[in-house]
Amino acid sequence: MSKILVAYATNAGSTAEVAAAVADTLTQAGHAAAALPMDQVNDLNAYDAVVVGAPMIFGWQAAARRFVRRNQVVLSRKKVAYFACAMRLTQVPGAPLPTVPLTLDPNLAAEPAKAGSLSLKERFTTLGYYLKPMLAAAPRIQPLNIGFFGGSLDMRRLKWWQAAFVMAVVQATPGDYRDWDVIQAWAKALAKGL
């Protein structure tokens, strides 16, 4: 049994619910897991493993990038996994990607609408665009897996500039696209490696 922290950043609360589901699944698999907002995490030394999750807002939320950068020395000595919640993820066939194990919600991942050409919204939602800042924040950390899950979008809960970006660039349709079976399956698989 490992003691696992699921540290998360959330914008409007839906990523917090995903973090809680991941912690619950890890606990059901025999680990002692707890979900905490990143800004409430003071000491990572008490944990055997850490799962870091955040929404995609102009890339992986800045709070998550700061968290892994600030704690990279400690995290580099632990088993670590990342997850992100997004409204869109574009998979470009044949595009070079970092060699890190990935889990993609099949309902989220989609190929470009036009082969060989990316629209503006597709350029800002490619797997490579998402992964680069996640991994660059703390290059010493080698995540066991990075999970990408569908998110939830309620325009009323966004700041005005976030809503403007979502409407103009991402063009996501409001709604809840989280697939709890995919999230729990990822956490169950992760439990075996933690």
PyMOL commands that set and color helices and strands:
alter all, ss='L'
color gray80, all
select helices_A, chain A and resi 14-28+38-40+62-70+72-75+120-123+127-136+155-157+160-170+180-193
alter helices_A, ss='H'
color red, helices_A
select strands_A, chain A and resi 3-8+32-37+49-55+79-86+89-90+102-104+109-110+146-150+152-153+175-176
alter strands_A, ss='S'
color yellow, strands_A
deselect
rebuild
show_as cartoon
